[in-house]
Structures are given as C-alpha cells and as structure tokens.
Amino acid sequence: MAAEFVGMGAARLAAAVAEGEVTAAALLEAHLDRISALDGEVRAWRHLDLEGARAQAAAVDAARARGERLGPLAGVPVGLKDIFVVEGMPTQCSSRMLEGWVPGYQGTHAQRMREAGAVLVGKLAMDEFAMGSSNENGPDPSVHNPWDLDFVPGGSSGGSAAAVAARMVPLSLGSDTGGSIRQPASFCGVAGLKPSYGRVSRAGMIAFASSLDQAGPMALEVEDLALALELLAGADPKDASCVDLPVPDLRAACRGELAGMRVGLHRAALGLEGLDAGVRACFEDAIARMREAGAEIVDIELPHFDAAVACYYVLCTAEAASNLARYDGLRFGHRVPDADLEVQYAKSRASGFGDEVKRRIMLGTFVLRADSYEAYYGRAMKVRRKIAEDYTAAFARCDLIASPVSPVAGFRLGERVDDPLAMYLSDVFTVGVNLAGLPALSVPSGFAKVGERELPVGLQLIAPAFEEARLFRAGAAFERLTPALRERVPPLLAKGGA
Amino acid sequence: MARVVSDEIRALARLCRLELEEAEIERFSADLSRIVAHIETLAGIEVEGVEPFVGPEAPAAQLRADTPATPLARERALAPVPAHDEEFVLVPRFKDEM
C-alpha cells in the first residue's frame, strides 16, 4: 500500500504524511524495501541506520497523532553523503583513514534536516574525501549507475545521485567542490543544486577545499531542491563564511516562467574538443525549447573558460593538502603504530589514504612549496579573479547562463581510472562556477547514446551569487517543458523494488 | 618544469608525510608530470597587476557572539582517538627527556 508512494517527490510525501494518507513508518519501510531490492546491484549506501530511522519515523507518527504541527519534511526518508557529520552515525568520507569514526556531535545539515522532520536513513557512498568524478576512488565497492549498471554514477556525490535515481529516497544531500553534485545528477538523470558559496553552512561537512566546498540537495524534482535549500540555507554560528542573507521563497520561484528571461550562451565552449555529439545535440535542443518558451538567448563570452580546470586543480589540491594534514593517525580513525612519530605519520597516512587522495596531496604540496608558490598557487589565485570577473561581465548581459554539465553522458566503470588528467579535464563545464562562488543547477534535459547504450544528460543553469531563485524559476519551467523525461525511469526499477 | 622526477616525488612525499612504495613513486611521477604540464598552461595568461582572489566575498558573513558555551565533553572528544589515557591523546615519544 505504501509502495505506491515510492518514486514520488519529497514535498508530495511530506503532504501525504501530514494528511494521514500514509504513516511515516510505512513510508520508511517501503523505501527500505526498495533499497534492499536494488542496492545489491547499485551499491549506493555505505551505512543504513535502520534503528535510528525507524525511531525517527515513529516519532513523526506520534507527533501527528498528538496533533502537533509537522515539519516541512516530516516523515520523508533522506540520505546523506558520507561527507556529512551525523552524531552517532559512522562518518568515514569513504576513506580508510576515518575507519570507525563515529562523531560525538551533530553537523548543521543533519540537524536542519532532522528539525524539518526528515527521517535520516543512512550514509551514501562517494569518492574518497570527495575527490573524483566516478565513485571509483576509495576502499569500497564502486557505485553503479541505475540507468545502466556497467556505467559509473558520476562523482563525487555518486551514491547520493544513484539513490535518488533508483527511487530509494526522494531526496539526498551531496557536496560540490568542482561539480560533485551537478555531474552525478546529470549522469543519473536527477536534479542537483550547488548553492552560492556561503549560502549553506559548511559546519559538519568534512573539508576538502574550503574556499570551494558547498553542500546541496539532489532530488527527482526541482521544487524539492527549493524546499531543501530553504531548510538548509541561512546563517550558522559555526561557520563564519555562511552568510546572514534572507532566503527568498524559492518554491514560489518554481512557479515562474522562462518567458522574459535572458539566457546566456557561451558558444565557443560548444566547439570544445571532447564534447560528445549526443550531449551537444541535447544541449542545443534544450536551448531551442527555452527559446520557444519565450526566453531570450544572448551570446556571452567567458574569455578564461579554458583556464578553469588548470586553475581549479592548483587551488583545490593546495587547499586539500592543508585540510588533510589533520589526518595524522593520532586523533581519529586509522593509525599504524610505530615507535617513531614521523614514521607513524607517514605509515598511517600512506595506508589510510587511497591513490587519488595521495595524488592530490602531493600536487597541492608541490604548488605550495616555497620555490613554486608564485608560479603555481600565486598565479592561480590571480587567474581565479579573472575567471570570476568573466562571469560578472557576462551577467551584465543575461540573467543566467546555460551550458552542458559534462562533455559526456557517462563512461564505463574502470574506463578512466588510469587517466587522472582525462578525469580532471571532464570537469571543464563545472569548476568555473565553484571558482567564482556561483550557484548552479543541473536539471535532466534528455538522453544521449554512449555506444549502444543510452544515458541521461543534464542541462546546467548558472546564476549570479545568491540568485538561486532565478535557477528555480528557469529550472522548474524547463522541467515542465519536458514532461516525457519524468515518465522514463531506470530499467532496473521494472524488475525490482517495492 | 613539466617533468616531476622521481627524486622530487620522494622529497614531496616526505613533506606530505606519506611513505610511498617504489611503484607508487614511479606512477605519481608520471601522473604529476602530465598534470603539471597542463597546469603550466596558466603561464600564458596575463596576470600583471591582478589581485589574488582568495575566496568568494561573503556579503553578510559574520562572526558569532563571543560568549561562553559548553565544549564537547572530553570523553566524547577522546572516543574516536586510537590511543589515549582518558585525559590526553597518546603519541610516541618524539623528544628526549629535558
């Protein structure tokens, strides 16, 4: 009976619980059934907190029985990327380094979700310390894309994207340092939002690159992202970089129209070597639909677009090398005991970190070294300003910018693991947004062939800082232009689930 | 300097406090050489007189009030520590007796 609710959006489910159409307990069990039917193949979950989730669901049902006012996500099952600190729940960032770490304090994201009545089901798989674009980095089995199990779900928030795509939860949280919400959202055919830098607290989100990291929601529907952002956003005394700006009514923005919006198009980027023809066709189709709906398409220039990946990998690795220095084998998680402290550091870190994390720590240390600092780190900080200024100039001509999310619709598991540079270069459409601190949305826009297979493709919309409302207006309007996309579900769902 | 040679990787690994095996040194040397060569394309961008961009400017970020609060209880903070004596984190001796 509750099974019919699996696959519905978060706002719809919260309303069903509030109206008494279904209990939070039954809703949770229906989603847990889906997880147990499909996660053997998808492997999106790192940890399920069955006892905790059942207690939270029961508390929602009890509150309703007492006639209490329920929160906006009351009874809605939600999954959190393993980067988020949840009190009492194993939190490992998919790294051996944090093996056995169970935080003794609550992170802001988990706290705000709980306060809204959400039922926290567990932790979702990711690339180790959020470093990666495929969910293949780290000690755990790789996540599989629910649309085609031979393909990666994207990364680093691949578990968060796959869990939503497989309808295991209607809403999940991810983090985005250079595209880690938007790219897996695109690969898995779900919607994902990277908020403006400073819109959402970073307290309780394990740091990778502090000037770039932002937490954000992933869901089946754009309006659910708006609901989640309204709950997550807002000043936090535990993060001084989190701003105290009013959060507009983002769900109301979802009822707006594309007509009258100026959408910027950076045509030069469409000539990019490596941009898949199917992805390009999908993007051009999206532009045509927006134009038909009344949007004005405006040409813009981003003169330093090609420099973004190089700039990003200098800065994010430098920040990562500093942030990850805290994993010394002394204070939490993994330790290889040795009588010599220096040797203990080196052995603990060498066996605790995986290859990609070591590669980035090495690169970050290289660009920060006294004799290369100016040539690499110093220069990249200046290039970052030029990239940010390009966006400011572009937004003088348009309300938002549209682009592909990734140059490809997807790739097979194992296909790129031995080519880190190729993996980095595929972040070309997403990293500029993080460098400039802007908000951006990935919304499903179609499908493209990858060999014989067909995979979802996302459309990226980028807005000026703190103008998320524009993304919701355009994104939800675009969603309404493409109803057929919402009908299509991963083939996996036909054979399994509740 | 597009080639990051193995000796340099060894020196970097020491700075990173990472004990690497020979095979890793070879692999990282090849990987970093290619990645650094790509990063060096930034040298072609004119940055004379440009101020470094440290991070996005927050329009209304603020520090919290400086008031006393309850810290994390010691036993909770020590719970995930691999070796402790219920008061302090234990580390190998790194200094001779004074």
Interface residues (C-beta under 8 A of the other chain):
Chain A: G100 W101 V102 P103 G104 Y105 S196 Y197 G198 S210 S211 A235 P237 K238 A240 S241 C242 V243 D244 L245 H304 D306 A307 V309 A310 C311 Y313 V314 A321 A325 D328 G329 L330 R331 F332 G333 H334 R335 P337 D338 A339 D340 L341 E342 V343 Q344 Y345 A346 K347 R349 A350 F353 D355 K358 R359 I361 M362 L363 T365 F366 V367 R369 S372 A375 Y376 G378 R379 A380 M381 K382 V383 R384 R385 K386 A388 P420 L421 Y424 L425 L435 A436 G437 A465 F466
Chain B: M1 V4 I9 L12 A13 R14 L15 C16 R17 L18 E19 L20 E24 R27 F28 D31 L32 R34 I35 V36 H38 I39 T41 L42 A43 I45 V47 V50 E51 P52 F53 V54 G55 P56 E57 A58 P59 A60 A61 Q62 L63 R64 A65 L72 A73 R76 A77 A79 P80 V81 P82 A83 V89 V91 P92 R93 F94
